[in-house]
Amino acid sequence: MTRPLLALPVVALVFNALVWGLSWWPLRELQAHGLHPLWSTALMYALALPALMPRQDWTLWLRQPLLWALALAAGLTNVGFNWAVTVGDVVRVVLLFYLMPVWATLLAWPMLGERPGGTAVLRLGLALLGVSLVLKTADSPWPMPASLADGLALAGGLCFALTNILLRKLRQTPEAARMLAMFGGGAAMALAAALLGAHSGLVGLPDWPTAMALVLALLTCLALLLANWSLQYGAARLAAATTALVMLTEVVFASLSSVALGAAEINSQTLAGGALIMLVALWAATDGAAHQEHMRKPV
């Protein structure tokens, strides 16, 4: 009788991964309608705010400054990822973004007091080797970010790791406040980045959105709301290691859809680097599961 109940959180997490794995497509469609990904991100997240604001205890925002930090980190995550998948090779961007476990290992030491052991350092080295293979191009002597998309993906992964750590520190905070921080931060940071980009000439001013663009933005907004709720539902009911394993399906959804629609190319070097990055993520997740199982055993 427990197996169907356990399946629901897994389905919720897979749905979240599916939404994010396919999110590159509506962003590119909105760009074709004259909305740079920063403007479309600001629009989509702003559309979600009226559904989230009535549920708020506003005094909590005065008592808990980490909510503001969460808004900043989550917002910059969306700026980096959404911009990168729109202008870069989707598979390459997603792989670089999923260097997140490396950033999490480094950030968890000062922020959570979780000092990395020898195994974590080994995983760190393998992940860095993997990302070096992904970044290395025939034109560059060193594995450095070769494009704006590379840099945005790496920065987005760093901010995503910080977002996850802040969510752990805010796990006793009401879900409504965390959701508002993430969606409000997504709207505010995307708008701020778009305005700065427009001022510098890096981002064009948006065209007046067509009816089709508004409908697509609204549908994407609803999908993101459901994905966020699904993530919080699934992650609250499964071990963190299980959540990490299931979320790796995002890479599969993004890779298959982008290659099928001509938004990505996969060569042997990218495959080798991506395999190392995914191996590290799987190793970290299964190692976490083994640790949790050990902690459950009676002493």
C-alpha positions as CSV (number, residue, x, y, z in Angstrom):
1,M,0.0,0.0,0.0
2,T,2.9,2.4,0.5
3,R,4.4,2.0,-3.0
4,P,1.8,4.2,-4.8
5,L,2.1,6.9,-2.1
6,L,5.9,6.9,-2.5
7,A,5.4,7.1,-6.3
8,L,3.6,10.4,-6.1
9,P,6.6,12.5,-4.9
10,V,8.8,10.9,-7.6
11,V,6.2,11.8,-10.3
12,A,6.1,15.3,-8.9
13,L,9.9,15.6,-9.2
14,V,10.0,14.2,-12.7
15,F,7.3,16.7,-13.7
16,N,9.5,19.5,-12.3
17,A,12.5,18.2,-14.2
18,L,10.4,17.9,-17.4
19,V,9.2,21.5,-17.2
20,W,12.8,22.8,-16.6
21,G,14.2,20.5,-19.2
22,L,11.8,21.9,-21.8
23,S,11.9,25.5,-20.6
24,W,14.4,26.5,-23.3
25,W,11.8,26.1,-26.0
26,P,9.2,28.7,-24.8
27,L,12.1,31.1,-24.0
28,R,13.3,30.8,-27.6
29,E,9.8,31.2,-29.0
30,L,9.3,34.4,-26.9
31,Q,12.6,35.7,-28.2
32,A,11.3,35.1,-31.8
33,H,8.4,37.3,-30.8
34,G,10.7,40.2,-29.8
35,L,11.2,39.4,-26.1
36,H,14.7,38.9,-25.0
37,P,14.9,36.1,-22.4
38,L,15.5,38.6,-19.6
39,W,12.3,40.5,-20.5
40,S,10.3,37.3,-20.9
41,T,11.6,35.9,-17.6
42,A,10.6,39.1,-15.8
43,L,7.1,38.9,-17.5
44,M,6.5,35.2,-16.6
45,Y,7.5,35.6,-13.0
46,A,5.6,38.8,-12.5
47,L,2.5,37.0,-13.8
48,A,2.8,34.5,-10.9
49,L,3.1,37.1,-8.1
50,P,-0.7,37.9,-7.8
51,A,-1.3,34.2,-6.9
52,L,1.4,34.2,-4.3
53,M,1.1,37.6,-2.5
54,P,-2.3,37.1,-0.7
55,R,-0.9,34.1,1.2
56,Q,2.0,36.0,2.8
57,D,2.8,36.9,6.4
58,W,4.6,40.1,5.6
59,T,6.1,40.5,9.1
60,L,8.1,37.3,8.3
61,W,10.0,39.3,5.7
62,L,11.1,41.7,8.4
63,R,12.2,39.0,10.8
64,Q,13.9,36.7,8.3
65,P,16.6,38.4,6.2
66,L,17.6,35.2,4.5
67,L,14.4,35.4,2.5
68,W,15.9,38.4,0.7
69,A,19.1,36.4,0.1
70,L,17.0,33.6,-1.4
71,A,15.2,36.0,-3.7
72,L,18.6,37.3,-4.9
73,A,20.1,33.9,-5.4
74,A,17.0,32.4,-7.1
75,G,16.6,35.4,-9.3
76,L,20.2,35.3,-10.5
77,T,19.8,31.5,-11.1
78,N,17.0,32.3,-13.5
79,V,18.9,35.1,-15.2
80,G,21.9,32.9,-15.9
81,F,20.0,29.7,-16.9
82,N,17.2,31.3,-19.0
83,W,19.5,33.6,-20.9
84,A,22.1,30.9,-21.5
85,V,19.7,28.3,-22.9
86,T,18.3,30.9,-25.3
87,V,21.6,32.0,-26.8
88,G,23.8,28.8,-26.4
89,D,23.9,25.1,-27.2
90,V,21.3,23.7,-24.8
91,V,23.1,20.5,-23.9
92,R,26.3,22.3,-23.2
93,V,24.5,24.9,-21.1
94,V,22.6,22.2,-19.1
95,L,25.8,20.3,-18.4
96,L,27.7,23.3,-17.2
97,F,24.7,24.3,-15.1
98,Y,24.8,20.9,-13.4
99,L,28.2,21.6,-12.1
100,M,26.1,22.8,-9.2
101,P,27.2,19.9,-6.9
102,V,30.8,21.3,-7.1
103,W,29.6,24.7,-6.0
104,A,27.4,23.2,-3.3
105,T,30.4,21.3,-1.8
106,L,32.4,24.5,-1.7
107,L,29.6,26.7,-0.3
108,A,28.3,24.2,2.2
109,W,31.7,24.4,4.1
110,P,31.4,28.1,5.2
111,M,27.6,28.3,5.2
112,L,26.6,25.0,6.8
113,G,29.8,23.9,8.4
114,E,29.9,20.8,6.2
115,R,33.6,20.3,5.7
116,P,34.3,18.2,2.6
117,G,36.0,14.8,3.2
118,G,38.4,12.9,0.9
119,T,35.5,11.5,-1.2
120,A,34.0,14.9,-1.7
121,V,37.4,16.3,-2.9
122,L,37.8,13.3,-5.3
123,R,34.3,14.0,-6.7
124,L,35.2,17.7,-7.0
125,G,38.3,16.8,-9.1
126,L,36.4,14.5,-11.4
127,A,33.7,17.2,-11.9
128,L,36.3,19.8,-12.8
129,L,37.9,17.4,-15.3
130,G,34.4,16.9,-16.8
131,V,33.7,20.5,-17.1
132,S,37.2,21.1,-18.6
133,L,36.3,18.6,-21.4
134,V,33.0,20.4,-22.0
135,L,34.6,23.8,-22.1
136,K,37.7,22.9,-24.2
137,T,37.3,24.0,-27.8
138,A,39.7,23.5,-30.7
139,D,40.3,27.3,-30.8
140,S,41.3,27.7,-27.1
141,P,44.5,26.3,-25.5
142,W,42.8,26.2,-22.1
143,P,39.3,25.1,-21.0
144,M,37.8,28.5,-20.5
145,P,34.3,29.7,-21.1
146,A,34.1,30.2,-24.8
147,S,30.9,32.3,-25.0
148,L,28.4,34.4,-23.0
149,A,26.3,31.2,-22.7
150,D,29.1,29.3,-21.0
151,G,29.7,32.0,-18.5
152,L,26.0,32.4,-17.8
153,A,25.5,28.7,-17.3
154,L,28.4,28.5,-14.8
155,A,27.2,31.5,-12.9
156,G,23.6,30.2,-12.9
157,G,24.8,26.8,-11.5
158,L,26.7,28.7,-8.7
159,C,23.6,30.7,-7.8
160,F,21.5,27.5,-8.0
161,A,23.8,25.8,-5.4
162,L,23.4,28.9,-3.2
163,T,19.7,28.8,-3.6
164,N,19.6,25.1,-2.5
165,I,21.7,25.9,0.6
166,L,19.5,28.8,1.5
167,L,16.4,26.6,1.1
168,R,17.9,24.2,3.6
169,K,18.6,27.0,6.0
170,L,15.0,28.2,5.5
171,R,13.3,24.8,5.8
172,Q,11.3,25.9,8.8
173,T,10.0,29.0,6.9
174,P,6.5,28.7,5.4
175,E,6.4,27.4,1.8
176,A,4.4,30.5,0.6
177,A,7.2,32.8,1.7
178,R,9.9,30.6,0.0
179,M,7.8,30.5,-3.2
180,L,7.3,34.3,-3.2
181,A,11.1,34.8,-2.6
182,M,11.9,32.6,-5.6
183,F,9.3,34.0,-8.0
184,G,9.7,37.6,-6.8
185,G,13.4,37.3,-7.1
186,G,13.1,35.9,-10.5
187,A,11.0,38.9,-11.7
188,A,13.1,41.5,-9.9
189,M,16.5,40.2,-10.9
190,A,15.5,39.6,-14.6
191,L,14.0,43.1,-14.8
192,A,17.1,44.7,-13.2
193,A,19.4,42.7,-15.5
194,A,17.3,43.6,-18.6
195,L,17.4,47.3,-17.7
196,L,21.1,47.3,-17.1
197,G,21.6,45.3,-20.4
198,A,19.4,47.8,-22.3
199,H,21.4,50.7,-20.9
200,S,24.7,49.2,-22.0
201,G,23.3,48.1,-25.4
202,L,23.7,44.4,-24.6
203,V,19.9,43.8,-24.4
204,G,17.4,45.2,-26.9
205,L,14.3,47.0,-25.7
206,P,11.3,44.6,-25.9
207,D,8.7,44.8,-28.7
208,W,5.1,45.2,-27.5
209,P,4.1,41.5,-26.8
210,T,1.7,39.9,-29.3
211,A,-1.3,38.0,-28.1
212,M,0.5,34.8,-28.9
213,A,3.5,35.8,-26.8
214,L,1.3,36.7,-23.9
215,V,-0.5,33.4,-24.0
216,L,2.8,31.5,-24.2
217,A,4.2,33.5,-21.3
218,L,1.1,32.8,-19.2
219,L,1.1,29.1,-20.0
220,T,4.9,28.9,-19.2
221,C,4.2,30.8,-15.9
222,L,1.5,28.3,-14.9
223,A,3.9,25.4,-15.7
224,L,6.7,27.0,-13.6
225,L,4.2,27.5,-10.7
226,L,3.2,23.8,-10.9
227,A,6.9,22.8,-11.2
228,N,7.9,24.8,-8.2
229,W,5.0,23.3,-6.1
230,S,5.9,19.8,-7.4
231,L,9.5,20.3,-6.4
232,Q,8.6,21.4,-2.9
233,Y,6.0,18.5,-2.6
234,G,8.4,15.9,-3.7
235,A,11.5,17.1,-1.9
236,A,9.6,17.3,1.4
237,R,8.6,13.6,1.2
238,L,11.8,12.0,-0.2
239,A,15.4,11.8,1.0
240,A,17.6,14.5,-0.4
241,A,19.7,11.9,-2.2
242,T,16.6,10.5,-3.9
243,T,15.6,14.0,-4.9
244,A,19.0,14.7,-6.5
245,L,18.9,11.4,-8.4
246,V,15.4,12.1,-9.9
247,M,16.2,15.7,-10.7
248,L,19.0,14.5,-13.0
249,T,16.3,13.5,-15.5
250,E,16.2,17.2,-16.4
251,V,19.5,16.7,-18.3
252,V,17.8,13.8,-20.3
253,F,14.7,15.9,-21.1
254,A,16.8,18.9,-22.2
255,S,19.3,16.9,-24.2
256,L,16.7,14.8,-26.1
257,S,14.4,17.7,-26.9
258,S,17.2,20.1,-27.9
259,V,18.9,17.6,-30.2
260,A,15.6,16.6,-31.7
261,L,14.7,20.2,-32.5
262,G,18.2,21.2,-33.6
263,A,19.1,23.4,-30.7
264,A,22.1,21.4,-29.7
265,E,24.9,19.3,-31.0
266,I,26.7,16.5,-29.2
267,N,30.2,15.4,-30.0
268,S,32.4,12.8,-28.3
269,Q,34.3,15.4,-26.2
270,T,31.0,16.8,-24.8
271,L,29.7,13.3,-24.2
272,A,32.9,12.4,-22.2
273,G,32.8,15.6,-20.1
274,G,29.1,15.3,-19.6
275,A,29.4,11.7,-18.5
276,L,32.0,12.7,-15.8
277,I,29.7,15.5,-14.6
278,M,26.7,13.1,-14.4
279,L,28.8,10.4,-12.7
280,V,29.8,12.9,-10.0
281,A,26.2,13.9,-9.5
282,L,25.1,10.3,-9.3
283,W,27.9,9.4,-7.0
284,A,27.1,12.3,-4.6
285,A,23.4,11.3,-4.6
286,T,24.0,7.6,-3.9
287,D,26.7,8.4,-1.4
288,G,24.1,10.6,0.4
289,A,21.6,7.7,0.3
290,A,24.1,5.3,1.8
291,H,25.0,7.8,4.6
292,Q,21.3,8.3,5.4
293,E,20.8,4.5,5.5
294,H,23.7,4.2,7.9
295,M,22.2,6.8,10.1
296,R,19.0,4.9,10.3
297,K,20.6,1.7,11.5
298,P,20.4,1.1,15.3
299,V,23.6,1.3,17.2
